Amino acid sequence: MKEIKAIIRQFKLDDVITELHKIEGLPGITISEIKEFGKGKGAEETISEGLHQLIPKVKIEIVVHDDLVDEIVNTIQKTAHTGNPGDGKIFVIEVKEVVKIRTNERGEEAI
C-alpha cells in the first residue's frame, strides 16, 4: 500500500478531483487547505502570516493499492500542471498498516 500526497494550486483542485473520479477502484481522498513557501518564497499569490509571506495551496492525500499508484500520480501531475513555478509536488510513501476504525479491518481490506 502507498500513500500519495499531492500539494497543488487551489484553482486546479476541481479539475484534479474530476479526473481522479474517472479512475476505477479509487478509494476516498482527503483534502486540506494549507499554506506553504518554496524556493521562490512565493513572489505571487502570497498572503501575510505574521512576518512571513506564504502561498495558499491544497493537499490531497490518498492511500491506495500499489497497482493504482502510477495512474493516480500521472493523473494528478498531468491535471495540476500549468508549467509555472509553484505547480506543486507529489510524494509517494510506503504505508505499513491501515486500520478501519468502525470495523477493525486491517491492511488492504481497510482501504
Secondary structure, 3 states (H helix, E strand, C coil): CEEEEEEECHHHHHHHHHHHCCCCCCCCCEEEEEEECCCCCCCCCCEEECCEEEEEEEEEEEEECHHHHHHHHHHHHHHHCCCCCCCEEEEEEECCCCECCCCCCEHHHHC
